[in-house]
Amino acid sequence: MLEQKKLELPSKIESVEKAAHEAEVFVKESGFGEEVLFAVDMAVRESVANAVKHGNKLDETKQVEITFFNSDEGFEITVRDFGTGFAVEDIPDPTNPENLLKASGRGILFMRSFMDEVEWTNHSGGGLLVRMMKRR
C-alpha cells in the first residue's frame, strides 16, 4: 500500500490532467473506493487548476507541488503554488444570489463539498498551500 507520493508539475493547463491521473492511480493502489476516487479527482482538478491559473498565473517557470498522503485518518492532498497567495474569505460566495452568474469562487465551493476538510495557508516559503482531507 502506498503511503505518500509527491509531484512537481509545471504551471500549464496540461498539468491538471497529469495530477488527476496520478491521484487516480494513488487512490486505487491505496485501496480507497469509488466515492473517495470521485471526490479526490474533483478536488485535485480544481485545486491544481487554481494553482496554475490564479496562483502561478500560467508562468511555466513556476512549479505546482502536489502531495498525496494515505493515513489511518484518510486521504490527504496538498497543493502548493508559488504565487502571491490570497485570503479565502475575500472570494465572493458563489451561492449568494448576487454572485450566481460570476465564474469565480465555484472551485472553493466544489473542494469544500467533495472533501471533509479544506484549508488554505500562505506558505512560509512563498505561495499558497491548500490542504484537503477525505476521511475514511
Contacts in CASP RR format, 6 or more apart in sequence:
PFRMAT RR
TARGET T0000
AUTHOR 0000-0000-0000
METHOD contacts of the structure
MODEL  1
MLEQKKLELPSKIESVEKAAHEAEVFVKESGFGEEVLFAVDMAVRESVAN
AVKHGNKLDETKQVEITFFNSDEGFEITVRDFGTGFAVEDIPDPTNPENL
LKASGRGILFMRSFMDEVEWTNHSGGGLLVRMMKRR
1 29 0 8 1.000
1 30 0 8 1.000
1 31 0 8 1.000
1 70 0 8 1.000
2 26 0 8 1.000
2 29 0 8 1.000
2 30 0 8 1.000
2 68 0 8 1.000
2 70 0 8 1.000
3 69 0 8 1.000
3 70 0 8 1.000
3 71 0 8 1.000
4 67 0 8 1.000
4 68 0 8 1.000
4 69 0 8 1.000
4 70 0 8 1.000
5 22 0 8 1.000
5 26 0 8 1.000
5 67 0 8 1.000
5 68 0 8 1.000
6 65 0 8 1.000
6 66 0 8 1.000
6 67 0 8 1.000
7 18 0 8 1.000
7 19 0 8 1.000
7 22 0 8 1.000
7 65 0 8 1.000
7 66 0 8 1.000
7 67 0 8 1.000
8 63 0 8 1.000
8 64 0 8 1.000
8 65 0 8 1.000
8 66 0 8 1.000
9 15 0 8 1.000
9 18 0 8 1.000
9 19 0 8 1.000
9 48 0 8 1.000
9 63 0 8 1.000
9 64 0 8 1.000
9 66 0 8 1.000
10 60 0 8 1.000
10 62 0 8 1.000
10 63 0 8 1.000
10 64 0 8 1.000
11 51 0 8 1.000
11 52 0 8 1.000
11 56 0 8 1.000
11 57 0 8 1.000
11 58 0 8 1.000
11 59 0 8 1.000
11 60 0 8 1.000
11 61 0 8 1.000
11 62 0 8 1.000
11 63 0 8 1.000
11 64 0 8 1.000
11 81 0 8 1.000
12 52 0 8 1.000
12 58 0 8 1.000
12 60 0 8 1.000
13 49 0 8 1.000
13 52 0 8 1.000
13 53 0 8 1.000
13 58 0 8 1.000
15 48 0 8 1.000
15 52 0 8 1.000
15 64 0 8 1.000
16 45 0 8 1.000
16 48 0 8 1.000
16 49 0 8 1.000
16 52 0 8 1.000
19 44 0 8 1.000
19 45 0 8 1.000
19 48 0 8 1.000
19 64 0 8 1.000
19 66 0 8 1.000
20 41 0 8 1.000
20 44 0 8 1.000
20 45 0 8 1.000
20 48 0 8 1.000
22 66 0 8 1.000
22 68 0 8 1.000
23 40 0 8 1.000
23 41 0 8 1.000
23 44 0 8 1.000
23 68 0 8 1.000
23 77 0 8 1.000
24 37 0 8 1.000
24 40 0 8 1.000
24 41 0 8 1.000
26 68 0 8 1.000
26 70 0 8 1.000
27 33 0 8 1.000
27 36 0 8 1.000
27 37 0 8 1.000
27 40 0 8 1.000
27 68 0 8 1.000
27 75 0 8 1.000
28 37 0 8 1.000
30 70 0 8 1.000
30 75 0 8 1.000
32 40 0 8 1.000
32 70 0 8 1.000
32 75 0 8 1.000
32 134 0 8 1.000
36 75 0 8 1.000
36 134 0 8 1.000
38 114 0 8 1.000
39 114 0 8 1.000
39 115 0 8 1.000
39 134 0 8 1.000
40 75 0 8 1.000
40 77 0 8 1.000
40 114 0 8 1.000
40 134 0 8 1.000
42 110 0 8 1.000
42 111 0 8 1.000
42 114 0 8 1.000
43 77 0 8 1.000
43 110 0 8 1.000
43 111 0 8 1.000
43 114 0 8 1.000
43 115 0 8 1.000
43 118 0 8 1.000
43 132 0 8 1.000
43 134 0 8 1.000
44 66 0 8 1.000
44 77 0 8 1.000
44 79 0 8 1.000
46 107 0 8 1.000
46 110 0 8 1.000
46 111 0 8 1.000
47 77 0 8 1.000
47 79 0 8 1.000
47 111 0 8 1.000
47 130 0 8 1.000
47 132 0 8 1.000
48 64 0 8 1.000
48 66 0 8 1.000
48 79 0 8 1.000
50 81 0 8 1.000
50 107 0 8 1.000
50 130 0 8 1.000
51 64 0 8 1.000
51 79 0 8 1.000
51 80 0 8 1.000
51 81 0 8 1.000
51 128 0 8 1.000
51 130 0 8 1.000
52 58 0 8 1.000
52 64 0 8 1.000
52 81 0 8 1.000
54 81 0 8 1.000
54 86 0 8 1.000
55 81 0 8 1.000
55 82 0 8 1.000
55 83 0 8 1.000
55 84 0 8 1.000
55 85 0 8 1.000
55 127 0 8 1.000
55 128 0 8 1.000
56 62 0 8 1.000
56 63 0 8 1.000
56 64 0 8 1.000
56 81 0 8 1.000
56 82 0 8 1.000
56 83 0 8 1.000
57 83 0 8 1.000
62 81 0 8 1.000
62 82 0 8 1.000
62 83 0 8 1.000
63 82 0 8 1.000
64 79 0 8 1.000
64 80 0 8 1.000
64 81 0 8 1.000
65 78 0 8 1.000
65 79 0 8 1.000
65 80 0 8 1.000
66 77 0 8 1.000
66 78 0 8 1.000
66 79 0 8 1.000
66 80 0 8 1.000
67 76 0 8 1.000
67 77 0 8 1.000
67 78 0 8 1.000
68 75 0 8 1.000
68 76 0 8 1.000
68 77 0 8 1.000
69 75 0 8 1.000
69 76 0 8 1.000
69 77 0 8 1.000
69 78 0 8 1.000
70 76 0 8 1.000
72 136 0 8 1.000
73 133 0 8 1.000
73 135 0 8 1.000
73 136 0 8 1.000
74 133 0 8 1.000
74 134 0 8 1.000
74 135 0 8 1.000
74 136 0 8 1.000
75 133 0 8 1.000
75 134 0 8 1.000
75 136 0 8 1.000
76 131 0 8 1.000
76 132 0 8 1.000
76 133 0 8 1.000
76 134 0 8 1.000
77 115 0 8 1.000
77 130 0 8 1.000
77 131 0 8 1.000
77 132 0 8 1.000
77 133 0 8 1.000
78 129 0 8 1.000
78 130 0 8 1.000
78 131 0 8 1.000
78 132 0 8 1.000
79 129 0 8 1.000
79 130 0 8 1.000
79 132 0 8 1.000
80 123 0 8 1.000
80 127 0 8 1.000
80 128 0 8 1.000
80 129 0 8 1.000
80 130 0 8 1.000
81 127 0 8 1.000
81 128 0 8 1.000
82 126 0 8 1.000
82 127 0 8 1.000
83 126 0 8 1.000
83 127 0 8 1.000
83 128 0 8 1.000
84 127 0 8 1.000
85 122 0 8 1.000
85 126 0 8 1.000
85 127 0 8 1.000
85 128 0 8 1.000
86 120 0 8 1.000
86 128 0 8 1.000
88 108 0 8 1.000
88 120 0 8 1.000
91 104 0 8 1.000
91 105 0 8 1.000
91 108 0 8 1.000
92 99 0 8 1.000
92 102 0 8 1.000
92 104 0 8 1.000
92 105 0 8 1.000
93 99 0 8 1.000
93 105 0 8 1.000
94 100 0 8 1.000
94 102 0 8 1.000
94 104 0 8 1.000
94 105 0 8 1.000
94 106 0 8 1.000
94 108 0 8 1.000
94 109 0 8 1.000
95 109 0 8 1.000
99 105 0 8 1.000
108 118 0 8 1.000
111 118 0 8 1.000
111 130 0 8 1.000
111 132 0 8 1.000
112 118 0 8 1.000
114 134 0 8 1.000
115 132 0 8 1.000
115 133 0 8 1.000
115 134 0 8 1.000
116 133 0 8 1.000
116 134 0 8 1.000
116 135 0 8 1.000
117 131 0 8 1.000
117 132 0 8 1.000
117 133 0 8 1.000
117 135 0 8 1.000
118 130 0 8 1.000
118 131 0 8 1.000
118 132 0 8 1.000
118 133 0 8 1.000
119 130 0 8 1.000
119 131 0 8 1.000
120 128 0 8 1.000
120 129 0 8 1.000
120 130 0 8 1.000
121 128 0 8 1.000
121 129 0 8 1.000
121 131 0 8 1.000
122 128 0 8 1.000
122 129 0 8 1.000
123 129 0 8 1.000
END
